[in-house]
Amino acid sequence: MRKLFAVAAFLAVSSSYAAEELKFGDVNYFLKQGQFNLAQDLTQTFSKETPKTGSELETRGVLSETRFGFGISDQLNVVLGLDYAWDREVEDNTTKTNAAFSQDGLAAPTLAANYRLFNQNSDRYNVDFGAVARINLQDAETGYSVGQDSADGNFSAGRNSLEFNARMGRKWNEANEWQLAAGAIYHQDGERVQKASAGDENFDIDSSLDAYLRATYQYRPVNEFMILLSAQASRLGEVDQKSDTNRIVDPSHVDLDFVFRAKYLITDTFIASFRYDMSRNARYDREVNGSGIALKRRQDFFGLGVDFLF
């Protein structure tokens, strides 16, 4: 009888830690040694920046996001990211008479490393730690339009950055999975060139620190179909820009981002997806030479993606 109780207790403890097998397409899936991953998203982007007084700017374009991942071991992988903006045009809708200008080009490439400390197959949860370096390859340039006179900028942010993050999650049955993530991003000092008809203006950008929290849930009723929902709150640090004659300060504020993604497993190693992202950014007062300008911003994204596992 004692042996039966001991076996029953062992099975109870074992079952409480039993977890579903992580499959390609799961939120907590981690590349195994030697596996290669290629993911590509093409996204239509729209953003609007509306000051209480002044010009209303609308930006539309297509963003290409490419990720190359490789599993160095079952616990360590590396990821190279390349983002490129196509046909990204900025329009001043205040008078409808200004020419549009573009902000196209390559963003700062990213190099990331992820380490899996705990795995739900041997522990109760998946726990990962990661680091992401964003390396700026060119000076940031902001375009302008005045009447029919305009000049184009680029898609560079003008600053290098380093991010550290941690993730914890679990797939608790065949259909349901969750993940929580937190991170901090340090942006180094940088520079930005503001194009102007009277001559370009050079701004020095001070360093800043951002932080974020993200919650993700995925529902996978059958192996081939997945629905992902994600919400992220980001605290963006104060950004101070100074030129010889002007100073622009964006105070710290909190932005909210929501993501919906529907994914379909076409083969065991190929996923196609549709995504819709919605950002609701905080209204804040931007200071220009000591005067506050109430600013409201919002962003929307939708597009298609593919994900390959080799």
N, C-alpha and C positions, 0 to 999 in steps of 0.2 A: 504493500500500500504506500509506504514511504517513497518507494521508487517511482510509483505512478504519479504521486504528487510532485516529485522532483522533475519528472519528464514534462508534466503539465506546466509547471512554472517556467521551465526552460523554453517551451514552445510559446508561451505567452509573451515572454520577454523578447524572444526572437521575432515573433510576428509584429510586435510593436515597432521594431526597427526595420522590418522588411519594407523594401521600396520597389517601385516599378522600375524596369530597365529604362535608362535614358536612351532615346532614339534621335536620329538626325531630324532636326526641326524643333526639338524641345528647347525651351528657354534655357535650361540648365545643361544642355549638351556641351561636352568638352571634347575637343579633338584628341584622338588617340595618337600614339607615337607613329609618325610616318604619314599621317593623313594630311591632305591638302584641301583647303576650302577657298572657293572663289565666289564672292557675292557681289551683285551689281544691282543698284537701284537707279531708276530714272524718275525724277520727281518734278512735277510742275509746282513752282513756288509762287506765292503771292504775299506781299506785305504792304502795310499802309502805316505811314508815320504822320500823325495829325497834331500839329501844335495848336494851342488855343489861338495864337495869332501867328501869321506867317504862312509859308507855303505848305500845302498838303502833298506829300510825296507817295507815289505808288510804285512798287517794284515788282516786276513779273519776269520769270525766266525758267530755265530748266536746269536742274542740278543733277549731275552724275556723281554717284557715290560708289566707289570700288573698294573692296576689301579682299586682301590676300592673306589667308591664315595658314599656319603650318604647325603641326604637333611635333615638338622636339622630343617630348616624352608624354606619357599618359597624364602627367601633372603639370607640364609646362608647354605653353604654345606662344607663338609670336604672330603679330598681325601688322601688315602694312596697309595704310589707307590713303587713297588718292581721291580728292573731290575736285570737280571742275564745273564751273558755271557757264552755261551756254545761253546766248541771246537774252541776257539779264538786263532789262532796260528799266530806267528810272524816269518817271514822268511827273512833272509838276502840274497838278490838277487845279491849282488855285485860279489861274487865268485862262488855261487851255491854250495859251499862245507860245509857251516856251517849248523849245525842242527837247526831245528825250536824249539821254546819254546812257551809255552802257557801263555796267560793272561786271565784266566777264573775266574768265581766266581761272588759273589754278589756285586753290587754297593751300595753306600750309600742309604738306604731307604729314601723316601721323605714323609713328612707330610704337606699337604696344606690346607688352609682355603680360601674360596671365598665368598665375600659379594656383593650382587646385590643392588646397590644404586638406580638406575633408571631402570624402565622396559618400553619397547616400547609400551606396552598396555596402560599405563597411562602417559608416557612421550614420547618424540620424539625418544629417543635412549635408548639402553641398555648400562648401565655403571656399570662395576664391578671392585672391588679391591681385590687383593689377596696377600697372603704371603705363601712362601714355605720354609720349613726347610729341609736340607739334612744332615742326621746324620751318620757320619762315624763310622762303627762298628769294623773295623780292620785296621791294619797298611797297607799302600800301599807298594807293592813289585813289582819291575821291573825285569823281567827275562833277560837272556843273552844267547848268543851262540858264542863259539869260536871253530872252527873246529867241531869236533863231541862232544865236551863238552858243556853242556847246563844246565840251571836251569829255572824252571817255576816261573812266578810271579802271580799276581792276578788282579782283576778288580776294586780294591779300588782306589779312588782318593787321599786318605790320608788327606783330609781336610773337616771339616764341612762348611756348607754355609747357608746363609739366603738370600732369594729373596723377593723383593716387586715388584708387577706389577699392571698395570691398563689396562683395556680393554674397548673399546667403539665400538658398532656395531648396525646394524639394518638389518632386513629383510624387504625390501621395497615393494616386491610383492611376488607372489606365488613361483617364480622361482629363484629370485636373493637375495643375502645376502652378507654383508661385515662385516669385523671386523678389527680394528686397536688395536695394543697392544704395550706396552712399559714396560720395567722392568730393575731393577738393581740387581746384585747378588754380595754379599760380601762373599769372601772366607776367612776363618780364617787361622791362622798359622797352619801348619801341618808337617808331617814327611813322608819320603819315604825311603825305603831300596832298594838299587841297588845291585842285586845279581852279584857275580863275582867269577871266579875260585880262585883268590888269597885271597878271603875273602869279606864278605858283606860290603857295604859302606853306612853309614847313612847320609841322607840329611835332613836338616831343610828347610821347604818351607815357605816363607814369605806370609803374607796376600795379597790379590789383589781384585780389583773391576772390574766387567764386567757390560756392559749395552747393551740392544738390542732394536730394533724396528722391528715390524712384521706387515705385511699386509696380510689379508686372504680374498679370494672371493670364494663363493660356488654357483654353478648353479644346481638347482633342477627342471628340466623340468617336471618331474612327481614325485609323492610322493615317489615312490620306488627307484628312482635312483638319485645319487648326484655325482657331480664332484667338488673337492676342489683343489684350487691352493693357495699356500702360499709362501711368500718371506720374509726372515729375514736377517737383517744386525746386526752383533754383534761386539762390540768393546771389545776385550779381554785385560784386564789389564796386566801389566808387572808381570811376575812370576820369582822370584829370589830363587834359590836353592843353599844351601851351605853345604859342608861337611868339615871335618878337612883338606882336601887337595885339594878339587875342588870346583868350583863355576860355575853354569849354569844359564844364564839369557835369558829368552824368552821375547823380548820387546813387548809392546802393539801393536796390529794390528787389522784389521777389517776382519772378515770372512762373507761370504755370503752363505745362505742356501736356497734351493728351494725345495718345497714339492708338489707332485701330489698325490692325493688320490681319488680313485673311490669307492663309497659306494653303497650297495644295501640293501634295507629294505626288509628282508625276511618275517618277521612278524611285527606287530606293536611295538614289544619290542626286536627285534633281527636284528642287522645289521652285514653284512659281508663286508670286504673291502680289496682293494689292494692298496699298497703305494709304491711310488718311491721317494727317497730323494737324492738330489745331493748337495754336499758342494764344493764351490770353495774358498779355503783358501788362504789368502794373503801370498806371498813370503816374508820372513823376515830373518834377520841375528841373529842367536842364538849365544850368547857369551859363550864360554867355556874357562875359565881361561883367559879372556881378549881378546881372538882371535875370530873373527866373522866367522860363518859358514852359508853360504846362504842356506836356507831351504825352500823347496816347499812341500806342503801337499795337498792332496785331499781325499775326502771320498764319498762313494756311498752306498745307502741302498735300498733294496727292500724286500717286504714281504707281508704277509697276516695278517688280524686282524678280531676280532669279538668284538661286543659291545652289552651287554645285559642291559635291564632296567627292574627292578623288582618293 
